[in-house]
Amino acid sequence: MEYVDYYKTLGVDKNATADDIKKAYRKLARKHHPDLNPDNADAEKLFQQLNEANEVLSDPEKRKKYDQYGANWKHGEQYEEARRQQQSQSYGQGNPFSQGYDGQHYSFEGDDGDYSDFFASMFGNRGAGRKTQFKGQDYRASVQLNLTDVLKTQKQTFTVDGKNIRITVPAGIEDGQEIKIAGYGGSGTNGGPKGDLYITFNIQNNTNFVRKGNDLYVKQPLPLYKAVLGGDQTINTIDGTVKLKIAAETQNGTKVRLKGKGMPVYKNEGVYGDLYVTFEIEIPKNLSEKEKELFNQLAEERHIS
């Protein structure tokens, strides 16, 4: 099996933290996404390699096996079992599994020929024996959606391995979140189970809101006169508008919370985060002579020189 250096694929070293790996993957996945590189076979291949590397290195257990067994990390446990069984045999009796060996050879980093041959005899064709079953290859796909697309639960159709798969995308799904669809990967070996399909969602923010988890943040311009005197102010939310009562003498930078006006909570129907609005007071421009006179009167009233 060809060895693939997943660390090199993502451009990180072997001591990279989980956060380092996540950031590197997101940056490269967006750059080489097939939607941004149409008709580019190299970009599509690299994108698949990035997904594969991220799948392994972002999972602590898979990463541990990969660091130990390299390209053969998926079958590391079977190999260790084979090694233990060989060690329990008497060296004077030879290899009891050698008869019926079909010549299939599994090589592992750091193994000598005896262990490799023994592993092959254990997991290859044993004459009349049954071949060991292996789960099929996992498939990976990436979907790009806008932030406004995930305000409601929706259906999405994907074509994987020539088959159309229609799935439900729950409202509130986050950027970089991954879902697993069992049994939609590659076919297993020797009758083993099919692999799984992993879909990563890239959520592009097409709004002026800042998303932090389930909450949204926005800066709202507020006319000076309304900040001083108070009144009603229409506030844009991500899915509509609300009218907010502004208190007199509202200060610049005042923050208010609109409960339940944030993002829908993933797989929690009817529950929403909050919207935080920060007011930025607008200073009037192009004042008329009358307005300047009134501001001067206010300054004198408050003894401002």
Secondary structure as UniProt FT lines:
FT   HELIX           6..10
FT   TURN            14..15
FT   HELIX           18..31
FT   HELIX           34..36
FT   TURN            38..39
FT   HELIX           41..57
FT   HELIX           60..69
FT   HELIX           70..75
FT   HELIX           76..88
FT   HELIX           91..93
FT   TURN            96..97
FT   TURN            99..100
FT   TURN            109..110
FT   HELIX           113..123
FT   TURN            127..128
FT   STRAND          139..146
FT   HELIX           147..150
FT   STRAND          154..160
FT   TURN            161..162
FT   STRAND          163..169
FT   TURN            171..172
FT   TURN            175..176
FT   STRAND          178..181
FT   TURN            182..183
FT   TURN            190..191
FT   STRAND          197..204
FT   STRAND          210..212
FT   TURN            213..214
FT   STRAND          215..223
FT   HELIX           224..229
FT   STRAND          231..237
FT   TURN            238..239
FT   STRAND          240..246
FT   TURN            248..249
FT   TURN            252..253
FT   STRAND          255..258
FT   TURN            259..260
FT   TURN            266..267
FT   TURN            269..270
FT   STRAND          275..282
FT   HELIX           289..301
FT   TURN            302..303
//
